[in-house]
Structures are given as C-alpha cells and as structure tokens.
C-alpha cells in the first residue's frame, strides 16, 4: 500500500513539472515570435534590397498621378527606366506632371490619359483598356483615392461623396487590375500595388465609408496575391499613415515633413523598395512603428481616442462652415 502511495506521490509531483515545461515551451515560442518580428522588421526596413522592377516590363501605369504620392511614384519609376502612363482628370495638371517626370528622367516616354474615375462610364473604361492594350505593363499603381471633406456622421455625408468614395477607391482598382492582368499573366510577370490606408485596418469613426473602402483594398489585395501567386504576378496593399500631401493636410502652411509625416517622395521610395515582397505592407518604417503601437492598445482605448479626435475635427470643420 505504501508503495502505491509513493508512486501516487511521484505522479503528483510530476504534474507541476509537466506544467512548468509546458509554460516554458509556450514562453519560448512567444519570445521567439517577438524576436522574429523585430528582426524581420529591421531586415525589411533597413537591409533588404529593393527588387529589380525593370525586368517586369517597359511601362508603369500610375493612377492619380498629378499630385502627392502618385506624382512621386511616377517620377521615381521613370528614374528606374520605366516609360510612364500618367492617369488623371485635369489636363493642365497632367501636362505639368509630365514635365516633372521628364526633368527627372529625360530619356523615357510619358503618356497622359485624361480620366475621371469618380464619373467613369463603361465607355470610358473601354477607352482606357484600348489605350493600354498595346503596352508591356510591368507595374500598376492603383493610387487614385478620395476621402471625406472633413470628419462627418454617415447620415450627413453627401450622397455624391459616398458614390465617389466607392467609385474612386474601389471600382477603379478592380477595373484597372482587370485591364492590366491579361498581359501580365501571359508574360508571367508583373506587380500591382494598391494604395490603402491604416483606416482600412482599424476603426475610424466619422470616416466610416472611407475606412470601409480601404478595408476593401486590403482584402482584395491579399486575396488577389494568393490567386495570382502561381502566375508570376504580385499584388500588394501598401499602407501609408500621415504623409505631407494636399489630401492629408489641405492647409499648405501646415504641410511640413517630419519623421512620422514624410514628404511624398520619402513615402514613394519606401513603397517602391517593398514591391514584390509581402501582400500587405506598411512600407515607411516610422509608420510601421506607429501602426504596431496603435494595434497594441486595447480596443476600448483606441476607439475612444479615435472617436474623440475625429469628433473634434468634425466640430472645428462645422464651425468653419458656419463662419
């Protein structure tokens, strides 16, 4: 009887030991995962070389390329040796952007396509399909986008604005992707980059339609990346936070580049360095740190901070309107 008791006692002492070992393994895995994330972040941000994009094709198409990030992407792609298709809605701005691209890269060919994504018809998309059909397109940047005029409750957002958010941020991306895909798939190479927003990965009260439209960008990009993996075409959602652009900071006097609010040229360079890697990326590293910090906060705290901040923006904007 005493022997059984001893054995039973041994069994009891083993339970905590197994538990301790289990916790040790789980702890080690958690630490390893954190270490991997940190090392991967350092490698991707500072050590990993950008891919040679020029081998994907001779043309790059950039939508919304007359201002901000889009114009910088066009200039930097031209410097890499691409011929450029600028897509925008204002002829004078297209011509000015073309001049800037040619100043940066005098040897390239630049074509202008006047296109208003907010009001585009089937005939318009047929026309742009025709204009692009003969070109060997290696890179497409779906950069065109619109946001709210200011923070607002859904029931007070103009009907036209809601239509424009979906047309410009979503429909344009799907249509343009469909236009370039047959050529890329037949050559088994190409890169499609969709410009998302951190608002698509988190709650953004008073900007609900914008936030939803950018969540669409993320899931469309991730799904297309998997769909096309075996066909040699990469698709990615590249996510900016604040960038010193006209869209993000309409007041020119307040528009200043800082570490966490880069100039469009800095953000564009980081994005181009990330093309061809993962299907979701916050390419500018200080933004990646901000995003990681925001996502580490408990939901209730983040939601309160966003609500208070955006409600304040709305209040100021409505006050200005009444003046």
C-alpha positions, 0 to 999 in steps of 0.5 A: 500500500505504501508503495502505491502511495509513493508512486501516487506521490511521484505522479503528483509531483510530476504534474507541476513539472509537466506544467512548468515545461509546458509554460516554458515551451509556450514562453519560448515560442512567444519570445521567439515570435517577438524576436522574429518580428523585430528582426524581420522588421529591421531586415525589411526596413533597413537591409533588404534590397529593393527588387529589380522592377525593370525586368517586369516590363517597359511601362508603369501605369500610375493612377492619380498621378498629378499630385502627392504620392502618385506624382512621386511614384511616377517620377521615381519609376521613370528614374528606374527606366520605366516609360510612364502612363500618367492617369488623371482628370485635369489636363493642365495638371497632367501636362505639368506632371509630365514635365516633372517626370521628364526633368527627372528622367529625360530619356523615357516616354510619358503618356497622359490619359485624361480620366475621371474615375469618380464619373467613369462610364463603361465607355470610358473604361473601354477607352482606357483598356484600348489605350493600354492594350498595346503596352508591356505593363510591368507595374500598376499603381492603383493610387487614385483615392478620395476621402471625406471633406472633413470628419462627418456622421454617415447620415450627413455625408453627401450622397455624391461623396459616398458614390465617389468614395466607392467609385474612386477607391474601389471600382477603379482598382478592380477595373484597372487590375482587370485591364492590366492582368491579361498581359501580365499573366501571359508574360508571367510577370508583373506587380500591382500595388494598391494604395490603402490606408491604416483606416482600412485596418482599424476603426475610424469613426466619422470616416466610416465609408472611407475606412470601409473602402480601404478595408476593401483594398486590403482584402482584395489585395491579399486575396488577389496575391494568393490567386495570382501567386502561381502566375508570376504576378504580385499584388500588394496593399501598401499602407501609408499613415500621415504623409505631407500631401494636399489630401492629408493636410489641405492647409499648405502652411501646415504641410511640413515633413517630419519623421512620422509625416514624410514628404511624398517622395520619402513615402514613394521610395519606401513603397517602391523598395517593398514591391514584390515582397509581402501582400500587405505592407506598411512600407515607411518604417516610422509608420510601421512603428506607429501602426504596431503601437496603435494595434497594441492598445486595447480596443476600448482605448483606441476607439475612444481616442479615435472617436474623440479626435475625429469628433473634434475635427468634425466640430472645428470643420462645422464651425468653419462652415458656419463662419 
